[in-house]
């Protein structure tokens, strides 16, 4: 398999990557056949995966515009993945030209491609780090260069927490991040769930099994379990809801049924 110029030498391009599979679902070009094969296997069980990812990105853009409209001009996007059209920095800077955005990911491809996309943009950056180690993120020189933790920050955990197993205590990681943020900060979150999927759970479990096979377990949590991530935040209306129902730009009834899989919400600290 020939290695393209954008793929870091350090990565094994024979192993599927969650972020490259996500890129494939969204119609991106930064993925390999091994990623496409794994994604197609998952889609055999859950054919609406691309619609779910599109709804996820659309929610993210609405939430970023909302945060900017509420006066939040700093964005910390953890688990940001490979940049695609309508990135956080593009949306935020369109709303507030001096907005600052820091991307965080532990996938070398996502980091390398983000660096290329962000070259020359002094208001945005990327750092290689892991959500499971919040202190390393908060103390990193890259984050501290762009993000003033004494001012409100929009913390984006979009389609990332369902890849953190309970054994790694994702609730503690989210709480540690919250405690480091100034009053008026926001949590923007989406999470996969069996609730809302227009298929029997047994069928959807087949797609979950594909992620298990590539050693990136997909943890499907209930709405109540997802709501726990918002402890310490006041929920913004309409609360924790299916993605198309969070402050929609168009009638939710027009959305594909798969778009209602999982939950999205925004919370704000007092």
HELIX and SHEET records of a PDB file:
HELIX    1   1 UNK A   18  UNK A   25  1                                   8    
HELIX    2   2 UNK A   33  UNK A   45  1                                  13    
HELIX    3   3 UNK A   49  UNK A   69  1                                  21    
HELIX    4   4 UNK A   88  UNK A   95  1                                   8    
HELIX    5   5 UNK A  108  UNK A  118  1                                  11    
HELIX    6   6 UNK A  134  UNK A  138  1                                   5    
HELIX    7   7 UNK A  141  UNK A  146  1                                   6    
HELIX    8   8 UNK A  161  UNK A  163  5                                   3    
HELIX    9   9 UNK A  166  UNK A  168  5                                   3    
HELIX   10  10 UNK A  170  UNK A  180  1                                  11    
HELIX   11  11 UNK A  201  UNK A  213  1                                  13    
HELIX   12  12 UNK A  223  UNK A  227  1                                   5    
HELIX   13  13 UNK A  228  UNK A  230  5                                   3    
HELIX   14  14 UNK A  243  UNK A  245  5                                   3    
HELIX   15  15 UNK A  252  UNK A  254  5                                   3    
HELIX   16  16 UNK A  257  UNK A  260  5                                   4    
SHEET    1   A 7 UNK A 124  UNK A 128  0                                        
SHEET    2   A 7 UNK A 100  UNK A 105  1                                        
SHEET    3   A 7 UNK A  74  UNK A  78  1                                        
SHEET    4   A 7 UNK A 154  UNK A 158  1                                        
SHEET    5   A 7 UNK A 186  UNK A 191  1                                        
SHEET    6   A 7 UNK A 263  UNK A 268 -1                                        
SHEET    7   A 7 UNK A 234  UNK A 235 -1                                        
END                                                                             
